[in-house]
Amino acid sequence: MRVYATPADLQDWIGQDKPLPANAAGLLRSASLLVEAATITAVYDTDADGKPTASAVADAFRDATTAQAAMWSAAGIDPAGGGVASSAPVSSKKLGSGAISYDTSVNASVTAFEARRAATTTLCMEAWLILQQVGLV
């Protein structure tokens, strides 16, 4: 399996001031699969391992992979879990005297679940645009 970015690349992408996700390697592995799927019909030169050799294309693969992994991390989505949330979505918050309400209605839970599941199988807009800029999608 080809992985197009390293945890160090992801750290550079999200910024040195933010902690690297504990599941960074898994996020990058899953993001690499999505990037490959999105570029399946693209034509570009590769090395013996199947990775792009042109620097602009290799950079786009790396950047799209890190953008996807960063989006998942920021949204609290682990594609290995299929996007399944471990708790109901928050419906309201209160600061004074602290209070959090969770929306456990069927519609909210189903909508949130479907959105999270879709996010695990769909390339985010930023990653798509990165690939588009070099003609890969």
CNS distance restraints for C-alpha pairs under 8 A (distance, minus, plus):
assign (resid   2 and name CA) (resid  29 and name CA) 7.85 0.50 0.50
assign (resid   2 and name CA) (resid  32 and name CA) 7.06 0.50 0.50
assign (resid   2 and name CA) (resid  33 and name CA) 7.98 0.50 0.50
assign (resid   2 and name CA) (resid  49 and name CA) 7.81 0.50 0.50
assign (resid   2 and name CA) (resid  50 and name CA) 7.71 0.50 0.50
assign (resid   2 and name CA) (resid  51 and name CA) 7.32 0.50 0.50
assign (resid   3 and name CA) (resid  28 and name CA) 6.79 0.50 0.50
assign (resid   3 and name CA) (resid  29 and name CA) 5.55 0.50 0.50
assign (resid   3 and name CA) (resid  32 and name CA) 5.37 0.50 0.50
assign (resid   3 and name CA) (resid  33 and name CA) 7.86 0.50 0.50
assign (resid   4 and name CA) (resid  28 and name CA) 7.61 0.50 0.50
assign (resid   4 and name CA) (resid  32 and name CA) 5.89 0.50 0.50
assign (resid   4 and name CA) (resid  51 and name CA) 7.94 0.50 0.50
assign (resid   4 and name CA) (resid  58 and name CA) 7.88 0.50 0.50
assign (resid   4 and name CA) (resid  61 and name CA) 6.06 0.50 0.50
assign (resid   4 and name CA) (resid  62 and name CA) 5.01 0.50 0.50
assign (resid   4 and name CA) (resid  65 and name CA) 6.49 0.50 0.50
assign (resid   5 and name CA) (resid   9 and name CA) 5.88 0.50 0.50
assign (resid   5 and name CA) (resid  10 and name CA) 7.20 0.50 0.50
assign (resid   5 and name CA) (resid  28 and name CA) 6.48 0.50 0.50
assign (resid   5 and name CA) (resid  32 and name CA) 7.84 0.50 0.50
assign (resid   5 and name CA) (resid  61 and name CA) 7.93 0.50 0.50
assign (resid   5 and name CA) (resid  62 and name CA) 4.95 0.50 0.50
assign (resid   5 and name CA) (resid  63 and name CA) 7.68 0.50 0.50
assign (resid   5 and name CA) (resid  65 and name CA) 6.37 0.50 0.50
assign (resid   5 and name CA) (resid  66 and name CA) 6.49 0.50 0.50
assign (resid   6 and name CA) (resid  10 and name CA) 6.46 0.50 0.50
assign (resid   6 and name CA) (resid  25 and name CA) 7.40 0.50 0.50
assign (resid   6 and name CA) (resid  28 and name CA) 7.22 0.50 0.50
assign (resid   7 and name CA) (resid  11 and name CA) 6.15 0.50 0.50
assign (resid   7 and name CA) (resid  20 and name CA) 7.66 0.50 0.50
assign (resid   7 and name CA) (resid  24 and name CA) 5.98 0.50 0.50
assign (resid   7 and name CA) (resid  25 and name CA) 6.34 0.50 0.50
assign (resid   7 and name CA) (resid  28 and name CA) 7.61 0.50 0.50
assign (resid   8 and name CA) (resid  12 and name CA) 6.24 0.50 0.50
assign (resid   9 and name CA) (resid  13 and name CA) 6.21 0.50 0.50
assign (resid   9 and name CA) (resid  62 and name CA) 7.84 0.50 0.50
assign (resid   9 and name CA) (resid  66 and name CA) 6.88 0.50 0.50
assign (resid  10 and name CA) (resid  14 and name CA) 6.21 0.50 0.50
assign (resid  10 and name CA) (resid  20 and name CA) 7.57 0.50 0.50
assign (resid  10 and name CA) (resid  24 and name CA) 7.68 0.50 0.50
assign (resid  10 and name CA) (resid  66 and name CA) 5.26 0.50 0.50
assign (resid  10 and name CA) (resid  69 and name CA) 7.51 0.50 0.50
assign (resid  10 and name CA) (resid  70 and name CA) 7.06 0.50 0.50
assign (resid  11 and name CA) (resid  15 and name CA) 5.72 0.50 0.50
assign (resid  11 and name CA) (resid  16 and name CA) 6.02 0.50 0.50
assign (resid  11 and name CA) (resid  18 and name CA) 7.78 0.50 0.50
assign (resid  11 and name CA) (resid  19 and name CA) 7.78 0.50 0.50
assign (resid  11 and name CA) (resid  20 and name CA) 5.93 0.50 0.50
assign (resid  12 and name CA) (resid  16 and name CA) 6.23 0.50 0.50
assign (resid  13 and name CA) (resid  66 and name CA) 6.63 0.50 0.50
assign (resid  13 and name CA) (resid  67 and name CA) 7.33 0.50 0.50
assign (resid  13 and name CA) (resid  70 and name CA) 7.57 0.50 0.50
assign (resid  14 and name CA) (resid  18 and name CA) 6.66 0.50 0.50
assign (resid  14 and name CA) (resid  70 and name CA) 6.55 0.50 0.50
assign (resid  20 and name CA) (resid  24 and name CA) 6.75 0.50 0.50
assign (resid  21 and name CA) (resid  73 and name CA) 6.69 0.50 0.50
assign (resid  23 and name CA) (resid  27 and name CA) 6.20 0.50 0.50
assign (resid  24 and name CA) (resid  28 and name CA) 6.12 0.50 0.50
assign (resid  24 and name CA) (resid  69 and name CA) 7.58 0.50 0.50
assign (resid  25 and name CA) (resid  29 and name CA) 6.13 0.50 0.50
assign (resid  26 and name CA) (resid  30 and name CA) 6.17 0.50 0.50
assign (resid  26 and name CA) (resid  80 and name CA) 7.59 0.50 0.50
assign (resid  27 and name CA) (resid  31 and name CA) 5.96 0.50 0.50
assign (resid  27 and name CA) (resid  69 and name CA) 5.20 0.50 0.50
assign (resid  27 and name CA) (resid  72 and name CA) 7.53 0.50 0.50
assign (resid  27 and name CA) (resid  73 and name CA) 7.91 0.50 0.50
assign (resid  27 and name CA) (resid  78 and name CA) 7.07 0.50 0.50
assign (resid  27 and name CA) (resid  79 and name CA) 7.14 0.50 0.50
assign (resid  28 and name CA) (resid  32 and name CA) 5.96 0.50 0.50
assign (resid  28 and name CA) (resid  65 and name CA) 6.35 0.50 0.50
assign (resid  28 and name CA) (resid  66 and name CA) 6.77 0.50 0.50
assign (resid  28 and name CA) (resid  69 and name CA) 5.71 0.50 0.50
assign (resid  29 and name CA) (resid  33 and name CA) 6.56 0.50 0.50
assign (resid  30 and name CA) (resid  34 and name CA) 6.57 0.50 0.50
assign (resid  30 and name CA) (resid  79 and name CA) 6.83 0.50 0.50
assign (resid  30 and name CA) (resid  80 and name CA) 7.68 0.50 0.50
assign (resid  31 and name CA) (resid  35 and name CA) 6.21 0.50 0.50
assign (resid  31 and name CA) (resid  65 and name CA) 5.18 0.50 0.50
assign (resid  31 and name CA) (resid  66 and name CA) 7.53 0.50 0.50
assign (resid  31 and name CA) (resid  68 and name CA) 5.80 0.50 0.50
assign (resid  31 and name CA) (resid  69 and name CA) 5.89 0.50 0.50
assign (resid  32 and name CA) (resid  36 and name CA) 6.14 0.50 0.50
assign (resid  32 and name CA) (resid  61 and name CA) 7.93 0.50 0.50
assign (resid  32 and name CA) (resid  65 and name CA) 5.51 0.50 0.50
assign (resid  33 and name CA) (resid  37 and name CA) 6.16 0.50 0.50
assign (resid  34 and name CA) (resid  38 and name CA) 6.12 0.50 0.50
assign (resid  34 and name CA) (resid 121 and name CA) 7.19 0.50 0.50
assign (resid  34 and name CA) (resid 122 and name CA) 7.28 0.50 0.50
assign (resid  34 and name CA) (resid 123 and name CA) 6.32 0.50 0.50
assign (resid  35 and name CA) (resid  39 and name CA) 6.27 0.50 0.50
assign (resid  35 and name CA) (resid  61 and name CA) 6.91 0.50 0.50
assign (resid  35 and name CA) (resid  64 and name CA) 6.90 0.50 0.50
assign (resid  35 and name CA) (resid  65 and name CA) 6.45 0.50 0.50
assign (resid  35 and name CA) (resid 123 and name CA) 7.26 0.50 0.50
assign (resid  36 and name CA) (resid  40 and name CA) 5.87 0.50 0.50
assign (resid  38 and name CA) (resid 123 and name CA) 7.63 0.50 0.50
assign (resid  38 and name CA) (resid 137 and name CA) 6.77 0.50 0.50
assign (resid  39 and name CA) (resid 136 and name CA) 5.77 0.50 0.50
assign (resid  39 and name CA) (resid 137 and name CA) 5.92 0.50 0.50
assign (resid  42 and name CA) (resid 135 and name CA) 7.94 0.50 0.50
assign (resid  42 and name CA) (resid 136 and name CA) 5.26 0.50 0.50
assign (resid  42 and name CA) (resid 137 and name CA) 6.80 0.50 0.50
assign (resid  43 and name CA) (resid 136 and name CA) 7.65 0.50 0.50
assign (resid  44 and name CA) (resid  52 and name CA) 6.62 0.50 0.50
assign (resid  44 and name CA) (resid  54 and name CA) 7.88 0.50 0.50
assign (resid  44 and name CA) (resid  57 and name CA) 7.80 0.50 0.50
assign (resid  45 and name CA) (resid  52 and name CA) 5.73 0.50 0.50
assign (resid  45 and name CA) (resid  53 and name CA) 5.80 0.50 0.50
assign (resid  45 and name CA) (resid  54 and name CA) 6.93 0.50 0.50
assign (resid  46 and name CA) (resid  50 and name CA) 5.06 0.50 0.50
assign (resid  46 and name CA) (resid  51 and name CA) 5.04 0.50 0.50
assign (resid  46 and name CA) (resid  52 and name CA) 4.29 0.50 0.50
assign (resid  46 and name CA) (resid  53 and name CA) 5.11 0.50 0.50
assign (resid  47 and name CA) (resid  51 and name CA) 5.56 0.50 0.50
assign (resid  47 and name CA) (resid  52 and name CA) 6.43 0.50 0.50
assign (resid  47 and name CA) (resid  53 and name CA) 6.02 0.50 0.50
assign (resid  51 and name CA) (resid  58 and name CA) 7.41 0.50 0.50
assign (resid  52 and name CA) (resid  57 and name CA) 6.17 0.50 0.50
assign (resid  52 and name CA) (resid  58 and name CA) 5.21 0.50 0.50
assign (resid  53 and name CA) (resid  57 and name CA) 7.33 0.50 0.50
assign (resid  53 and name CA) (resid  58 and name CA) 6.41 0.50 0.50
assign (resid  54 and name CA) (resid  58 and name CA) 6.09 0.50 0.50
assign (resid  55 and name CA) (resid  59 and name CA) 5.86 0.50 0.50
assign (resid  56 and name CA) (resid  60 and name CA) 6.16 0.50 0.50
assign (resid  56 and name CA) (resid 134 and name CA) 7.21 0.50 0.50
assign (resid  57 and name CA) (resid  61 and name CA) 6.26 0.50 0.50
assign (resid  57 and name CA) (resid 134 and name CA) 6.71 0.50 0.50
assign (resid  58 and name CA) (resid  62 and name CA) 6.21 0.50 0.50
assign (resid  59 and name CA) (resid  63 and name CA) 5.95 0.50 0.50
assign (resid  60 and name CA) (resid  64 and name CA) 5.83 0.50 0.50
assign (resid  60 and name CA) (resid 130 and name CA) 6.00 0.50 0.50
assign (resid  60 and name CA) (resid 131 and name CA) 5.78 0.50 0.50
assign (resid  60 and name CA) (resid 134 and name CA) 7.24 0.50 0.50
assign (resid  61 and name CA) (resid  65 and name CA) 6.03 0.50 0.50
assign (resid  61 and name CA) (resid 131 and name CA) 7.11 0.50 0.50
assign (resid  62 and name CA) (resid  66 and name CA) 6.21 0.50 0.50
assign (resid  63 and name CA) (resid  67 and name CA) 5.96 0.50 0.50
assign (resid  63 and name CA) (resid 127 and name CA) 7.27 0.50 0.50
assign (resid  63 and name CA) (resid 130 and name CA) 7.10 0.50 0.50
assign (resid  64 and name CA) (resid  68 and name CA) 6.14 0.50 0.50
assign (resid  64 and name CA) (resid 126 and name CA) 7.31 0.50 0.50
assign (resid  64 and name CA) (resid 127 and name CA) 4.13 0.50 0.50
assign (resid  64 and name CA) (resid 128 and name CA) 7.03 0.50 0.50
assign (resid  64 and name CA) (resid 130 and name CA) 5.87 0.50 0.50
assign (resid  64 and name CA) (resid 131 and name CA) 6.62 0.50 0.50
assign (resid  65 and name CA) (resid  69 and name CA) 6.23 0.50 0.50
assign (resid  65 and name CA) (resid 127 and name CA) 6.95 0.50 0.50
assign (resid  66 and name CA) (resid  70 and name CA) 5.92 0.50 0.50
assign (resid  67 and name CA) (resid  71 and name CA) 6.17 0.50 0.50
assign (resid  67 and name CA) (resid 124 and name CA) 7.89 0.50 0.50
assign (resid  67 and name CA) (resid 126 and name CA) 6.53 0.50 0.50
assign (resid  67 and name CA) (resid 127 and name CA) 5.56 0.50 0.50
assign (resid  68 and name CA) (resid  72 and name CA) 6.33 0.50 0.50
assign (resid  68 and name CA) (resid 123 and name CA) 6.71 0.50 0.50
assign (resid  68 and name CA) (resid 124 and name CA) 6.02 0.50 0.50
assign (resid  68 and name CA) (resid 126 and name CA) 7.65 0.50 0.50
assign (resid  68 and name CA) (resid 127 and name CA) 5.91 0.50 0.50
assign (resid  69 and name CA) (resid  73 and name CA) 6.14 0.50 0.50
assign (resid  70 and name CA) (resid  74 and name CA) 6.05 0.50 0.50
assign (resid  71 and name CA) (resid  75 and name CA) 6.10 0.50 0.50
assign (resid  71 and name CA) (resid 124 and name CA) 7.41 0.50 0.50
assign (resid  72 and name CA) (resid  76 and name CA) 5.96 0.50 0.50
assign (resid  72 and name CA) (resid  77 and name CA) 4.81 0.50 0.50
assign (resid  72 and name CA) (resid  78 and name CA) 6.63 0.50 0.50
assign (resid  72 and name CA) (resid  79 and name CA) 7.81 0.50 0.50
assign (resid  72 and name CA) (resid 119 and name CA) 7.82 0.50 0.50
assign (resid  72 and name CA) (resid 120 and name CA) 7.85 0.50 0.50
assign (resid  73 and name CA) (resid  77 and name CA) 6.05 0.50 0.50
assign (resid  73 and name CA) (resid  78 and name CA) 7.47 0.50 0.50
assign (resid  77 and name CA) (resid  83 and name CA) 5.53 0.50 0.50
assign (resid  77 and name CA) (resid  84 and name CA) 7.96 0.50 0.50
assign (resid  77 and name CA) (resid  85 and name CA) 7.86 0.50 0.50
assign (resid  77 and name CA) (resid 116 and name CA) 6.99 0.50 0.50
assign (resid  77 and name CA) (resid 119 and name CA) 7.91 0.50 0.50
assign (resid  77 and name CA) (resid 120 and name CA) 7.36 0.50 0.50
assign (resid  78 and name CA) (resid  82 and name CA) 6.90 0.50 0.50
assign (resid  78 and name CA) (resid  83 and name CA) 5.83 0.50 0.50
assign (resid  78 and name CA) (resid 120 and name CA) 7.50 0.50 0.50
assign (resid  79 and name CA) (resid  83 and name CA) 5.56 0.50 0.50
assign (resid  79 and name CA) (resid 120 and name CA) 4.92 0.50 0.50
assign (resid  79 and name CA) (resid 121 and name CA) 7.81 0.50 0.50
assign (resid  82 and name CA) (resid 116 and name CA) 7.94 0.50 0.50
assign (resid  82 and name CA) (resid 117 and name CA) 5.77 0.50 0.50
assign (resid  82 and name CA) (resid 120 and name CA) 6.25 0.50 0.50
assign (resid  83 and name CA) (resid 113 and name CA) 7.23 0.50 0.50
assign (resid  83 and name CA) (resid 116 and name CA) 4.83 0.50 0.50
assign (resid  83 and name CA) (resid 117 and name CA) 4.58 0.50 0.50
assign (resid  83 and name CA) (resid 118 and name CA) 7.82 0.50 0.50
assign (resid  83 and name CA) (resid 119 and name CA) 7.23 0.50 0.50
assign (resid  83 and name CA) (resid 120 and name CA) 5.87 0.50 0.50
assign (resid  84 and name CA) (resid 113 and name CA) 6.26 0.50 0.50
assign (resid  84 and name CA) (resid 116 and name CA) 6.78 0.50 0.50
assign (resid  84 and name CA) (resid 117 and name CA) 6.71 0.50 0.50
assign (resid  85 and name CA) (resid 113 and name CA) 6.86 0.50 0.50
assign (resid  85 and name CA) (resid 116 and name CA) 7.63 0.50 0.50
assign (resid  88 and name CA) (resid 102 and name CA) 5.81 0.50 0.50
assign (resid  88 and name CA) (resid 103 and name CA) 6.05 0.50 0.50
assign (resid  88 and name CA) (resid 104 and name CA) 5.83 0.50 0.50
assign (resid  88 and name CA) (resid 109 and name CA) 6.40 0.50 0.50
assign (resid  89 and name CA) (resid 102 and name CA) 5.65 0.50 0.50
assign (resid  89 and name CA) (resid 103 and name CA) 5.62 0.50 0.50
assign (resid  89 and name CA) (resid 104 and name CA) 7.44 0.50 0.50
assign (resid  89 and name CA) (resid 108 and name CA) 7.48 0.50 0.50
assign (resid  89 and name CA) (resid 109 and name CA) 6.99 0.50 0.50
assign (resid  89 and name CA) (resid 112 and name CA) 7.10 0.50 0.50
assign (resid  90 and name CA) (resid 100 and name CA) 7.03 0.50 0.50
assign (resid  90 and name CA) (resid 101 and name CA) 5.88 0.50 0.50
assign (resid  90 and name CA) (resid 102 and name CA) 4.36 0.50 0.50
assign (resid  90 and name CA) (resid 103 and name CA) 5.89 0.50 0.50
assign (resid  91 and name CA) (resid 100 and name CA) 7.77 0.50 0.50
assign (resid  91 and name CA) (resid 101 and name CA) 5.54 0.50 0.50
assign (resid  91 and name CA) (resid 102 and name CA) 5.09 0.50 0.50
assign (resid  91 and name CA) (resid 103 and name CA) 5.09 0.50 0.50
assign (resid  92 and name CA) (resid 100 and name CA) 5.87 0.50 0.50
assign (resid  92 and name CA) (resid 101 and name CA) 5.13 0.50 0.50
assign (resid  92 and name CA) (resid 102 and name CA) 7.02 0.50 0.50
assign (resid  93 and name CA) (resid  98 and name CA) 7.64 0.50 0.50
assign (resid  93 and name CA) (resid  99 and name CA) 5.71 0.50 0.50
assign (resid  93 and name CA) (resid 100 and name CA) 4.52 0.50 0.50
assign (resid  93 and name CA) (resid 101 and name CA) 6.35 0.50 0.50
assign (resid  94 and name CA) (resid  98 and name CA) 5.42 0.50 0.50
assign (resid  94 and name CA) (resid  99 and name CA) 4.95 0.50 0.50
assign (resid  94 and name CA) (resid 100 and name CA) 6.37 0.50 0.50
assign (resid  95 and name CA) (resid  99 and name CA) 6.79 0.50 0.50
assign (resid 103 and name CA) (resid 108 and name CA) 6.46 0.50 0.50
assign (resid 103 and name CA) (resid 109 and name CA) 7.28 0.50 0.50
assign (resid 104 and name CA) (resid 108 and name CA) 6.81 0.50 0.50
assign (resid 104 and name CA) (resid 109 and name CA) 6.17 0.50 0.50
assign (resid 105 and name CA) (resid 109 and name CA) 6.19 0.50 0.50
assign (resid 106 and name CA) (resid 110 and name CA) 5.94 0.50 0.50
assign (resid 107 and name CA) (resid 111 and name CA) 5.93 0.50 0.50
assign (resid 108 and name CA) (resid 112 and name CA) 5.96 0.50 0.50
assign (resid 109 and name CA) (resid 113 and name CA) 5.97 0.50 0.50
assign (resid 110 and name CA) (resid 114 and name CA) 6.04 0.50 0.50
assign (resid 111 and name CA) (resid 115 and name CA) 6.16 0.50 0.50
assign (resid 112 and name CA) (resid 116 and name CA) 6.12 0.50 0.50
assign (resid 113 and name CA) (resid 117 and name CA) 6.00 0.50 0.50
assign (resid 114 and name CA) (resid 118 and name CA) 6.05 0.50 0.50
assign (resid 115 and name CA) (resid 119 and name CA) 6.19 0.50 0.50
assign (resid 116 and name CA) (resid 120 and name CA) 6.58 0.50 0.50
assign (resid 117 and name CA) (resid 121 and name CA) 6.98 0.50 0.50
assign (resid 118 and name CA) (resid 122 and name CA) 6.02 0.50 0.50
assign (resid 119 and name CA) (resid 123 and name CA) 7.44 0.50 0.50
assign (resid 119 and name CA) (resid 124 and name CA) 7.50 0.50 0.50
assign (resid 123 and name CA) (resid 127 and name CA) 6.37 0.50 0.50
assign (resid 123 and name CA) (resid 128 and name CA) 6.26 0.50 0.50
assign (resid 124 and name CA) (resid 128 and name CA) 6.25 0.50 0.50
assign (resid 125 and name CA) (resid 129 and name CA) 6.08 0.50 0.50
assign (resid 126 and name CA) (resid 130 and name CA) 6.26 0.50 0.50
assign (resid 127 and name CA) (resid 131 and name CA) 6.43 0.50 0.50
assign (resid 128 and name CA) (resid 132 and name CA) 6.10 0.50 0.50
assign (resid 128 and name CA) (resid 137 and name CA) 7.50 0.50 0.50
assign (resid 129 and name CA) (resid 133 and name CA) 6.14 0.50 0.50
assign (resid 130 and name CA) (resid 134 and name CA) 7.25 0.50 0.50
assign (resid 131 and name CA) (resid 135 and name CA) 6.52 0.50 0.50
assign (resid 131 and name CA) (resid 136 and name CA) 5.25 0.50 0.50
assign (resid 131 and name CA) (resid 137 and name CA) 6.03 0.50 0.50
assign (resid 132 and name CA) (resid 136 and name CA) 5.55 0.50 0.50
assign (resid 132 and name CA) (resid 137 and name CA) 5.06 0.50 0.50
